Structure formats: structure tokens, C-alpha cells
Amino acid sequence: MNSTPKPPGERFATKWGLILSVLGIAVGTGNIWRFPRIAAQNGTEDGAGAFLIAWIVFLFIWSIPLIIAEYGIGRNGRKGVVGSFIKMAGERFAWMGSFIGFVATAIMFYYSVVAGWCAYYLIESIISALPQNVEEANVVWNGFQSSTLPSIFHAMMIFLGGLIILKGVKSIERINMILIPSLLLVLVISLIKALTLPNSGAGVAYLFTPDWATLKQPGLWLEALTQNAWDTGAAWGLILTYGAYMRKKDDITISAFQTGIGNNIVSLVAAVIIFSTVFGTLGASMSDSEILDVMKDSGPASTGLTFMWMPQLFNDMAGGKFFAILFFLGLTFAAFSSLISMIELATKVFVDMGITRKKATIAVCSAGFVFGLPSAISLDIFANQDFVWGVGLMLSGGFISFAVITFGADKFRKTLVNTEESRVKLGKWWVLIIKYVIPVQVVTLLSWWIYLSATTFAPDTWYNPLSPFSVATVFVQWGVVMVLFKFYNRKIASKTMLN
């Protein structure tokens, strides 16, 4: 391998550019679209606070330790997810880095569909009257889904994301310096409005009141881990990709805590907005248990609360149309900033193989459009892909942990994180978590998830790969991808490390 030092490549110009761009990864529809619904589904009559406790625990024993690892691997490797993984774990494990990259890319295929839904509802909230009831909301949703519009909006979001990626990291930094502060402003305005609604206090109280008994349920912990992985972006390989553009003087430990905690604060703000709005609007006509049923009934592909109920709730409040536009504007910004990072991840992998950024971007966006089409056309395929690759993030976390262990976790901490420039030194607690706690979480939770799938999600069809929520569909799809990457391992490694 050529040891001649290369001239420094692209870097984020400022610390804020890095943090806002990484928040652009982390703050997505997982915070606004997914988190409030998952919190409601894991709540009982007494409250959803127990889920929040489990979710916060995983922030510190899963997300932040893995974000530290991703920043370190990316900055050390200065390549995309495959190249940096190879530099950390060795060429024979190129297939693992490829798998991590593919999981995030597979999520990108259908994530752009969700981003398209957000953009459609933003336009709908501007040009049309808000729905008066469930029937009207269903007419809007069903009319949209039965048309070619989901495919058109999916294509539009992929195309716009590609335009940003064509220009490289400077363009990514610039767009996130606009998108993320705008999103945060939208959330603050929406929060103030939601908290002024009558009965909104009941929603906030419900969200933060724990039913301690539910902490004994393994399912709650599984949901809390997958949600924290979803909404922080930990183990996606996205933060690793942006870590390649990190300046040497940026402090990895501080950046990781800012990323993780900042993201979780946004999730909590989004949940307070949703719970306050739902309880504040429906509180006069429904009991708490009926309101919870509304929040838990996620509808086709988890669309119910965000795309069916929220427009109706805005219709019932003063100035609702303005706040509906604000809400869907924030949701679209959140989705788009995350989508950009997913396109960049795949593009950077091809750039590392010697392909020009322009050709790589066009290839990735074309593939994104084609492979995302089935999810745009069929909500059943969408739900299957979300199920398969969402759980794949756990395996990605295990592989990132494996790379650090192979390199030497304490050596990683001392040489790559605790550099001369770092102001906050990372303690030995991180080594214990990355070497032992994360692998145990991966094995335990994957085993529990397999058991749940075979007994609860698809008890009669767990062995059928064509059943959308079976164990078999997951293992077949994972297996095909892993076998291909293992077969081409040497070729992937030589092509990536040659350039």
C-alpha cells in the first residue's frame, strides 16, 4: 500500500458546520414521525415515562459510545464507511463495512419515499383546506397513495438530494447551516403554540409519568434501543462518513455528546408538541384512553398520527393552517437533511473506489430511485423494508464494535480520541461499553427479537421469507447481501484501498 501522505482532502470549515450537519443526520423523521408514536405504543394507562427512561439509558450505553467510535473511525480513515472500516479492522473484513453501508443505503431507498410524503403534505397544507374529520383525512391519504404522486415526490427528493451531494462537503455544510436552525426555530414556535392549548398539560404529564412495572417487559427495552438507534443515527455509518471530513482539532468526545444529547432533546420537544396537540385538541371530547388509542393506531406504514390526525388537529385550533404548514415544513427539512447524509454515504464509497463524484452521485441517485419505487408503490413493501433494515442497525452496531475491538479499544481511545487537541478526555468506561456492553446488547436483543418474531409478529409464518414480518424474510435478505459482499470481499478491499 502506498505510504506517501496524501494532501488533506475536504473538511468541514467550522465546528458548527460539523455539528449542524451531524444533527442533520440525527434529526429526521425518526424524531418527529416515529418517536411520539413509539412512546405512545409503549405507554400504559398510567403514562409513557418508563419508555423514556429505557430510551435515555440506551443513549448512554448504545448511541453515544457508537457515535464516538464512528467519529474516530471516520477521522482516522478519511474515507467512506468501507475504506475507513478496512483501515480499522483489516481488508478481510471489508464485507462488514460494506454491510453497514448497505443497511443505511437500503433505508435510504424507502426513506426518500417518506421524505416525499412530507413534501407532499407540506404543499397540501399550503394549497388545500385542512381535513375536517377522519373520513376527509383518509380521502386525502388514499387519493395520494393510489396515484403516481408518491413515486414523483420520491424522485423529486432523491434528485434534490443529489444536487447537494454533487458539490461535496461544502454544499452539505451550507445547506445544513440553513436547514437545521430553521427546523429548530419551527419546533420552538410549534412547542410554544402546543403548550398554550387547553388540556395540553395532560399530554405532557402522560408523556413523563412512568409506569414502573413496564420496565420489566423486554419488548419495551427492544423498542427503546431500536428507537434510539433510529433517531440518533448511531451505527448507520452516516456519522462515520461525515467523520472523514472532521478537522483534526475537533473534539470527538464533546462532539459525540453534543450530537446524541442534542438529538434526544429534539425528540423530546417533538413528543411534547405531538402529545400536547393531541391531548389539547381531543381532551374536551375524548377520555385519555381514547386519545391514546388514536396515538397508538399508527395506520398503514405508521402514517396515522402524523399524516392523518395532525392535519385534523390543526384544523381544530386557532391559526391551525399556519401551524400545519410550519409542522410539515419542519418535518420536510428533517427528512431532507437525513436523506442527504444517506446519499453521501453511498456516494463516498464509490468515490473511494476511484469513480468521480459526479458519476457516483448519478449512480447512487438512479439506484435510489429504482430500488425505492417498490416502497413508493406498495405500503406492504415499504413496511417490510422498514422492518428488515431497521433491525439491521443492531447488526451494524455489532460490526462497528467489532472493528474497534480488533484495532484495540484502549488504543483507539488513547490515540484516536484523546489527542493533544481534545479538551475532554474519554474515560475507560467507554472501553468497557464498546468491548462488552454493546456486543451483549446485540446478541441479547437480536435473540429476543427473533423469539418475538416467531411467537408474536409472525407466529404462523416465521419460516416463510415471503411473509413481510417473519424471521425468514430478514435472514434471507441479510443473507443474500452478506454472501455477495463476502464473495467480492477481496475485490471491494483492493478497489477501495487502491485510490
N, C-alpha and C positions, 0 to 999 in steps of 0.2 A: 504493500500500500504506500502511496506517495506521502512522504512525511514533510514535504515542503509546505510551510504555512501559507494558507490562502489569505488574500486580503479580506478584511472584515466585510461581511455581507450586509443585507438590510437589517436595520434595527428600529425599534420604536424610538421616536425622537424624544419623548418625555416619559417620566414615571406615570403621569396622569393618563397619557395615551395608552400605556400598557394596562393600567388598572381598569380604565373605562372599556378598553377592548375586551379584556378578560371578563369583565362584568357583562359585556355584550354577549359572550358565550353563555355565561351562567344565568343571566336574567333573560328568560324566554317564556314560552307558553307554559313550561313546567311550573313556573311560579304563579301565573295568573289563571291559566286554564285548568291545570291539573291539581295544584296543591290544595286549594279550598275544597274541591270535590273529594279528594282522598282523605282530608281531615274530617269532613262530614261523614264519610263512609266508615271511618274508624272511630267515630264518636258513639256514645250511647245516649240514652235519655238524659243522663246527668252532665254530659259535656264531652268535648274533644281534646281536653288538655293533656290526657295521657299520651295520645299520639304525638303531640308537640314535644313532650319530654323525650320519647324514644327517638324522634326526628332530630332533636338537638344533640342527643348522645351520639348519634351517627355522624353528625357534623364534625365532632372531635375525634372519633375513633375510626372514621372511614374517609370522609371527604377531605378535610384539611390535610391529614397525613399524605393522601394520594395526590393532592394538589401540589404539596411541597415536592413530592417525587417527580411529578410531571414537569414542574418548572425546572428542577435540577437536571433531569434527563434531556429536556429540550435545549437548555442553555449550554449544556456540556456538548451535545451532539451537533448543534447548529444545523440540523437537517429536519425533515419531516418525521412523522411518527415511526416509520420503518427504519430510516437511517439512524436516527437517534437511539432507537431501541437496540439496533445491531451494535452500535458503539458501546452501549451499556452491557448487553448480555452476550454478545458474540454472534458471528454470522450464522451459526447453525440454528439460532432461534429467530431468524428473520420472519418465519411463518407466524410467530406470536405477535410481533409488531404489526404484521400485515393483518392479522385477525382483529387487533384493536382498531386499526384504521378502517377495516371493512365494517365493523359494528357501527361506528359513527357515520359512515357513508350510507349504510343500509337505513339508518334512522333518517339521514338527510333525504332519501328518496321519498319518504312519506311526510317528513316534517315540512317540506316545501308545500305539500298539499294543505296542511294546517295553516301555514303562513298565507296561502291563497284564500282559505276560508276567512281569515282575519281581515284581509284586504277587501274581500267582497262585502263583509258586514260593515266595514268602515264606510264604503261607498253607499251601501244600502241605508245606513243610518243618516247619511248626508242628504240623499235624494228622495227617500221614501218616508212615509209616516211610520211610526213605531207600531208594532202589533198590539192590539187591544187585549188579546186573550191567547190561550194555548193553541186554539184552532188556527188563528191567523199566523202565529209563530211557526206552526207546523207547515202551513201552506208555503211560507217563505222558504223554510229549510228544505222541504221536499221538492219544491219547484226548482230550487238551486241545484240540489243533488241529482235530479232527474234530467238536467240539461248538460250541455258541454262546458258550462261555466267553471266547474271545479278544475277541469283539465286546462282551460285557458288561463285561469288565475295561477295554477300550479306552474305553468310555463312562464308566466309573467314574473313570478317571484324568483324562479331559477335564473331567468335572463337578467333581471336587475342585480341579483347577487353576483352573477358572472361579470357584469360590468365593473363592479367594485374590485373583484379579485384580479381582473386583468392588470390593474395598475400597481398591485403589490401592497406591501405593508403600510406604506404612507397613505394610500387610499383607505385601507381598513381603519387606520388610526383616525383619519379625518372624519369619516362617516360616523364612527362610534363617539367621537367628541361632540357630535350633534345629537345622534340618536339617544344615547344613554341619559345625558342631562335632561333632554326633552321628555323622555319616558318617566324619569324620576319626578319631574315637575307635574306631569299628568297625574301620577299616582298620589302626590301630595294634595293636589286640588280635589281629586276624587275622594281621598280619605276624609278631608275636612267636610265635604258635602255629605258623605255617607254617615259620619258621626253626628251630623245635625238632624238626621231623620228621627221621628218619634219611634221609640221602641228599639232603636239601634243598639242601645246598651245591653239588651237581652242577647243579641247576637254576639257581641264582644264577650260577655260573661260566659256564654255557652262555649265559645272557642277556647277560652283559657281555663275553664273549670275541668280538673282531671277526675275521671272515674278510675281510681287506683286499681281496681280489680282487673281492668282490661290489660294492664301491664303484664299479666300472667299469660296472655294469649300470644303464641309465637307468630301468628298471622299478622298481628299489629307491628311487630318488630321487622318482619319481612317487608311490609308495606312502607315502613318508616325508612328502611335502608334504600329501597329502590327509589322512593321519592327524593331522598337526599342526594342520591347519585344523579337522578334526573335533573333536579333543579340547581345543583351546584356545577354540573358539568364534570365532576370528578370521574376519572377513569375512561373518559370518552376519547382521550388523545388530543382533544382540542386545545387544552391549556398547554400540553406538551408542544404542540405545533406553534403556538404563539410564544412559548418559552424560547424557541430558537431565535426569536427576534428581540429577546430581552437583553438589556445592556448589562455589562459586567458589574457595574456599580449598583444595580438594583438589588434590594434585599429580598431574597426568596422567602424567608420565614414571614416577614412583615407582609409581603405581597399575598402570600397564601392565606393568612388570617384575614386580611382586608377583603380578599375575594370571597372566601367562604362565609364570613360573618355578614358582609355587605349583601351578598345574595340572599341569605336567610332572613335578613331584615326586610328585604323587598318582598319575599314570600309572605312574611307575617303581615306586612302592610296590605298586600293584595287580599289575604284571607280576611283581615279586618274589614276591608272595603266590601267584599262579597257578603260576608256574614251580616254586617251592619245593614247593607242594602236589602238583603232578602228578609231578615227579621223586621227591619224598619218598614218595609213595604207591605209584607204579608201578615205582620203581627196583629193587625186590627181584625183580620178576617179568619185567621187560622191559628190552631194551637201549635205549641212548639214541636210536637211530634209530627204534625202535618207539614210544617215548614221543613223539618229535617228530611222527610220523605221526598220533598221537592229537590233538595240539595243532593240527596243520595242517588236519585233516579237520573243517572248520567246520560240516558238516551243513547242513540246509535253512535258508536265510537266516541263516547264520553262528551257528546256535544250539548246535552240537555241544558245544563246550568248556564254555560257561557253563551251559547248561540240561540237558545230558545227562551230561557227565563229572564236573562238580564235585559234584553230589549223591552220585554213586557214591563219589568220592574221600573225601568227608566221612564216608560210611558206614564206610569202612575205617580211620578214625582214632579215637583215644580222644576222647570228648567231641564227636564229629563232628556230632551233631544240633544242639547248641548253636551250633557254628561255622557250620553250614549256615544256621541262622536268622539269625545275625549277617551272613553274607555276602549273603544275599538282602535283608536289611533295608538294608544299605549300598547295594546295587545299586538298590533301590526309591527310597531317598532321593535318590541321584544322578540317577536318571531323572526323578523328580518335580520336583526343583529346576530342571533344564534345561527341562522341559516348561512350567513356569510362565513362564519368560522368553520362550518362543516364543509362548504365548498373549498375553502382554503386548505383544510386538512388533506383532502384527496388531491388537490392541485399540487401542493408542495411535494407529495410523494412522487408524482410524475416528474416534477421539475428536478428532483434529486436524481432521477434516472436519466437526466440529460435532455429531456423534452423541453421546448421553450414554454414559458409561462402562458403565452397566447394559445398555443396548441393544447396544452394541458387543461387550461380553463375551458376551452371549447369542448374537449373530450369529456371532461367531468360533467359539465352542464348538460351536454347532449345525453349522456348516460343517465344523469339525474332525472331528466325529463322522461326518457323512455321507461326506466325502471320505476318511476313514481306514478306513471299513468295508471297501472292496475289499482293502486290505492286511491287515486283520484276518481276512478270509475266505480269502484266497489268498496263500500264501507266494511264488508266482511274481510276483504283482503287487507284493508287498512288496519283493522283490529288485530288480525293475525300477525302482521309485520311489527306492530307496536308490542305485542305480546312476546314474540320471538327475540327481537333485538333489544328491547328494554331489559329483559333478563340477562342478555348477553353482556351488559355492562358489568355485571358481577364477575364474570369470567375475565373481562378486560382488567378489572381491578386486581384480580389474582395474578395476571400476567405482568402488570406494572410492578407489583410487589416482588414477583419472581426476578425481574430484571435488576432491581435494587439489591436483592439478597445475593444474586450471582456476582454483582460488582463488589459487594461488601457494604452492608448497610451503614456501619460506623464510618468506614472510609468515605462513603457518599456524603454523610453528614459533615465530616471534618473538612473534606477537600472541595466539595461542590456547593454546599450550602453555607457553611461557616467560613466564608472567605474573608480576606483582610477588609474588604469594603462593607461587610454585613455588620449592622449595628446591633441586631438582636441575634444572639447565638442559639441555635437549635439544640435542645437538650436530648439526653439519652432516652427519654420517654418515647421519642419518635421511632428510634431503632426497635424498641420492644413492640410498638404497634405495627410497624411495617413488616417485621420478621415473623411475628406470632399472631397478633390480634387479627390482622386483615386476612391471612390465609385461613384462620379458624372460622372467621365470618363467612368467607366464600364457600368453604366446604359445608358448614352447618346450614347456611341459608339456602344453598343450592339443593342440598339433600331435603330440607324441609319443603322447598318449593316443588321438588319432584313428587314428594309424598302428597302435598296439597293438590297438585295437578291430577294425580292418579286417583285421588279419593274425592275431590271437591269440584275442581274446574271441569274435568272431562272424565268422570269415573267409568263411563261405558265405552269410551273411545280413546283412552290414553295411549293405546298402542297403534292408533291409526294416524299416519302422517298427514292425511288429508283433512283430519279434524282440526279446526282452527286453533283450539286451545288445549291440545294434547301435548303430553311429554314428547311423543314421537315427532311431531311437526318441528319442535325446537331442535331435537337432536339430529334429525335428518338435515335441516337447513344449516345448523352449525357444522355438522359433519362434512357436508359437501364442500363448504368453504375451507375448513381446516385441511382436508385431504388435498385440495387443489394447491393451497399455499405450501403445504409440506412437500408436495411433489415438485413444485417450482422453487423451493427454498433457496437452492444454490444460485439459480438464475436471478432471483429477486435480489439476493445479497450482493452478487457481483455487479449487477447493473446499478444498484443504489450506491455502493461504496466506490465505484469507479470514477464517479463525477464529483 
